[in-house]
């Protein structure tokens, strides 16, 4: 194998979850490894030292198909497994493999609440795609690579955070995966450590609402102020990460940060929980178990289908606070 193409179009978290496969492929087998993705996600592959070349498209695959064909790949590893990735494989005509996507099992869990999902992380399912090549999981976890120019100096971001802080990711792609602002504020009001709110531009107003609801606490709203790589730098430097089921959760796992992961309508059984092999005690799953309506989707909704939103509203605030304090105390002892 001299040249392999890896396919993964989106999203941020899913691409971060491909990094163990990429690293293992490059180190164990491949002379040259290329990746194809959507243009907005190209930077994630471009910063990865194990990827030699990145192809990206804005809207249509036709933008890059001729370039891909000219590369004459020996093998294609499809970690997307949809109609678009199938089209690429047909055009290239090279030998290929993919992974078990378990969509039927997900459907059964969402719609019939019958759980036949394999009890393995999606990273391990990704490795099924390279098993026939003799590539093994090196168990070194996820990788995220911040370019030097994106590394932030905390003292210049905000005074008072140099001695440690909690990073709180308040956004998400779907409403039903987002911890409500009033509950975020309730958690912060019970913490005795500065808190930095992370998110995109679309989360800024939510961040301002949270800041207004906190009382006498050191809280800053950075939502929309930094790039993805800069936000990753803030995650890398935090004491503890509190996060919804988002891409930054997986970035935090890549840095082996203590994580309190808050789950709403989706469930860890889908295999997308923090991936930290050998350090599972470094993350805590906060979820409302036993709800008959959960999971109501494998992705999320714009509003709660049942209108009660108990999967978030019934979260145990004290348990979240206690776990953050536990992680922070353990870190203080190490220092």
C-alpha positions in Angstrom: 0.0 0.0 0.0 1.7 3.2 -1.2 -1.3 5.6 -1.3 -4.6 5.5 0.7 -7.5 7.8 0.6 -9.6 8.3 3.8 -13.2 9.7 3.4 -14.9 11.6 6.2 -16.9 14.7 5.3 -18.2 15.9 8.6 -18.7 16.9 11.4 -16.0 18.3 13.7 -16.4 15.7 16.4 -16.7 12.8 13.9 -13.4 13.9 12.2 -11.6 14.1 15.5 -12.8 10.6 16.2 -11.0 9.4 13.0 -7.6 10.5 14.3 -6.7 7.1 16.0 -7.3 5.3 12.7 -5.4 7.9 10.7 -2.4 7.8 13.1 -2.4 4.0 13.1 -2.7 3.7 9.3 0.2 6.1 8.8 2.5 4.5 11.4 1.7 0.9 10.7 1.2 0.7 7.0 0.9 3.7 4.7 3.6 5.6 2.8 1.2 8.4 1.7 -2.3 9.1 3.3 -4.8 11.6 1.8 -8.2 12.7 3.1 -11.3 14.1 1.5 -13.8 16.2 3.4 -16.1 19.3 3.2 -14.3 22.6 2.8 -15.3 24.0 6.2 -13.6 20.9 7.9 -10.5 20.8 5.8 -8.4 22.5 8.5 -8.9 19.6 10.8 -7.1 17.3 8.4 -4.6 19.9 7.3 -3.3 20.4 10.8 -2.9 16.6 11.3 0.8 15.6 10.8 -0.3 12.1 9.7 -2.2 13.4 6.7 -0.1 14.2 3.6 -2.7 15.8 1.4 -6.3 17.1 1.8 -9.0 17.4 -0.9 -12.1 19.4 0.0 -15.3 20.5 -1.8 -17.7 23.3 -1.2 -21.0 21.8 -2.5 -20.5 19.1 -5.1 -18.1 16.2 -5.4 -17.6 17.1 -9.0 -15.3 19.9 -7.8 -12.6 17.3 -6.9 -13.4 14.0 -8.5 -11.0 14.4 -11.4 -8.2 15.4 -9.0 -8.9 12.3 -6.9 -8.9 10.0 -9.9 -5.5 11.4 -11.0 -4.0 10.3 -7.7 -4.5 6.6 -8.5 -5.1 5.3 -5.0 -4.3 1.8 -3.9 -7.0 1.7 -1.4 -10.0 3.8 0.0 -11.0 3.8 3.7 -14.6 5.0 3.8 -15.4 6.4 7.3 -18.5 8.3 6.1 -20.5 5.5 4.4 -23.2 7.4 2.5 -24.2 8.0 -1.1 -21.5 10.6 -1.7 -18.7 8.4 -0.4 -20.1 5.5 -2.5 -19.8 7.8 -5.6 -16.2 8.5 -4.8 -15.4 4.8 -4.5 -17.1 4.0 -7.8 -15.3 6.7 -9.7 -11.9 5.7 -8.3 -12.4 2.0 -8.8 -9.9 1.1 -6.1 -10.3 -1.6 -3.5 -12.1 -0.1 -0.5 -13.6 -0.9 2.9 -15.9 0.8 5.4 -17.2 0.3 8.9 -20.5 -1.0 10.5 -22.7 2.1 10.8 -25.4 0.3 12.8 -28.2 2.6 11.5 -30.8 -0.2 11.9 -29.9 -0.7 15.5 -30.0 3.1 16.1 -33.5 3.2 14.5 -34.7 0.4 16.8 -33.4 2.2 19.9 -34.9 5.5 18.9 -38.3 4.3 17.7 -38.9 1.0 19.6 -36.5 1.5 22.6 -35.0 -1.8 21.9 -31.2 -1.7 22.3 -29.2 -4.0 20.0 -26.3 -1.6 19.6 -22.9 -3.1 20.0 -21.3 -1.9 23.3 -18.2 -0.5 21.6 -17.1 3.1 20.8 -17.4 4.3 17.3 -13.6 4.6 17.2 -13.4 0.8 17.5 -16.1 0.5 14.8 -13.9 2.7 12.6 -11.0 0.3 13.1 -13.2 -2.5 11.6 -12.6 -0.6 8.3 -8.8 -1.2 8.4 -8.8 -4.6 10.1 -8.3 -6.3 6.7 -5.2 -4.3 6.2 -3.7 -5.6 9.4 -3.9 -2.2 11.1 -4.5 -2.3 14.9 -5.7 0.3 17.4 -2.6 1.7 19.2 -4.9 2.8 22.1 -3.2 6.2 22.3 -6.5 8.0 22.1 -7.7 10.9 20.0 -5.5 13.6 18.5 -6.0 17.3 17.9 -3.3 19.5 16.5 -3.3 23.2 17.2 -1.1 25.3 14.9 1.3 27.5 17.0 -0.3 30.8 15.9 -3.7 29.6 17.4 -2.3 29.0 20.9 -3.7 31.6 23.2 -2.1 33.2 26.2 -4.7 33.0 29.0 -3.4 36.1 30.7 -4.3 38.1 27.6 -7.7 36.5 27.2 -8.9 37.6 30.7 -7.1 38.4 33.9 -7.8 36.1 36.8 -7.9 32.9 34.8 -4.2 32.1 34.9 -4.5 30.0 38.1 -7.1 27.7 36.6 -10.6 27.7 35.2 -13.5 25.5 34.1 -14.3 25.6 30.4 -18.1 25.2 29.8 -19.2 24.4 26.3 -22.8 25.8 26.1 -23.7 25.2 22.4 -24.7 22.3 20.3 -26.1 21.6 16.8 -29.6 20.9 18.2 -31.7 22.4 20.9 -32.4 19.1 22.6 -28.6 18.6 23.1 -28.1 21.9 24.8 -28.1 22.3 28.6 -30.5 25.2 29.4 -28.9 28.6 30.3 -30.6 28.8 33.7 -29.2 25.4 34.6 -25.7 26.3 33.4 -25.9 29.4 35.6 -27.1 27.2 38.5 -24.0 25.0 38.1 -21.7 28.0 37.9 -23.3 29.6 41.0 -22.2 26.5 43.0 -18.6 26.5 41.8 -15.7 28.3 43.4 -13.5 28.5 40.3 -13.6 30.9 37.3 -15.7 29.7 34.4 -15.1 30.4 30.7 -18.1 29.9 28.3 -17.2 28.4 24.9 -19.3 28.3 21.8 -19.9 29.8 18.4 -21.4 33.1 17.3 -24.8 31.6 17.5 -24.3 30.9 21.2 -23.2 34.4 22.2 -26.7 35.6 23.4 -27.1 32.4 25.4 -23.7 33.1 27.0 -24.8 36.7 27.9 -28.0 35.3 29.5 -25.9 32.9 31.6 -23.5 35.6 32.7 -26.5 37.7 33.8 -27.8 34.8 35.9 -24.6 34.2 37.8 -24.1 36.0 41.1 -20.7 37.2 42.2 -18.9 34.7 40.0 -15.9 35.2 37.7 -17.5 34.2 34.3 -16.5 35.3 30.8 -18.4 34.7 27.6 -16.0 33.9 24.7 -18.7 32.5 22.4 -18.0 33.6 18.8 -14.8 35.4 19.7 -12.3 32.8 18.8 -11.7 30.3 16.0 -12.1 26.5 16.5 -8.3 26.1 17.0 -8.2 29.0 19.5 -11.2 27.5 21.4 -9.4 24.2 21.4 -6.4 26.0 23.0 -8.7 27.3 25.7 -9.9 23.7 26.3 -6.4 22.4 26.4 -5.5 24.9 29.2 -8.6 24.4 31.4 -8.7 22.5 34.6 -12.0 20.8 33.9 -14.3 20.7 30.8 -18.1 20.7 31.2 -19.7 20.1 27.8 -22.8 19.1 25.9 -22.4 16.3 23.3 -20.4 18.4 20.9 -17.2 18.5 18.9 -15.3 20.3 21.7 -16.1 17.3 24.0 -14.1 15.1 21.7 -11.3 17.8 21.5 -11.2 17.8 25.3 -10.9 14.0 25.2 -8.0 14.4 22.8 -6.2 16.5 25.4 -7.0 14.0 28.1 -8.9 16.7 30.1 -11.2 15.8 32.9 -14.7 16.0 31.3 -18.2 16.2 32.7 -20.3 15.3 29.7 -24.0 16.3 29.7 -26.4 14.3 27.6 -30.0 15.3 26.6 -32.0 13.5 24.0 -29.1 11.4 22.7 -27.5 8.6 24.6 -23.9 7.3 25.0 -25.1 3.9 23.7 -24.7 5.4 20.2 -21.0 5.1 20.8 -20.0 8.7 20.7 -19.1 9.3 24.3 -15.6 10.7 25.3 -12.9 8.3 23.9 -10.1 8.0 26.5 -8.8 4.4 26.4 -7.2 3.5 29.7 -8.4 6.8 31.3 -12.1 6.2 31.5 -12.1 7.7 35.1 -11.3 11.0 33.4 -14.8 11.5 32.2 -18.2 11.5 33.8 -21.5 11.1 32.0 -24.4 13.2 33.3 -27.7 11.9 32.0 -31.3 11.3 33.1 -31.6 7.6 33.0 -34.9 5.7 32.7 -36.9 8.2 30.6 -39.2 6.2 28.4 -38.9 8.9 25.6 -35.1 8.9 25.4 -33.5 8.7 23.0 -36.0 10.5 20.8 -33.5 11.0 18.0 -30.0 9.8 17.0 -29.1 13.5 16.3 -31.5 16.0 17.9 -34.5 18.2 17.6 -35.3 21.9 17.5 -37.6 21.5 20.5 -38.6 18.7 22.8 -41.2 16.4 21.1 -42.8 15.8 24.4 -42.7 19.5 25.5 -41.3 18.7 28.9 -37.6 18.4 28.1 -37.0 16.3 31.1 -33.8 14.8 29.7 -32.2 18.2 30.5 -34.5 19.7 33.1 -34.1 16.7 35.4 -30.3 16.7 35.3 -28.6 16.4 38.7 -27.0 19.8 39.3 -25.3 18.8 42.5 -23.8 15.7 40.9 -22.3 17.8 38.1 -20.9 20.3 40.6 -19.5 17.6 42.9 -17.7 15.9 39.9 -16.2 19.1 38.7 -14.9 19.8 42.3 -13.6 16.3 42.5 -11.6 16.6 39.2 -10.4 20.1 40.1 -9.2 18.9 43.6 -7.4 15.9 42.1 -5.6 18.3 39.6 -4.6 20.6 42.4 -3.0 17.7 44.3 -1.0 16.8 41.1 0.3 20.3 40.8 
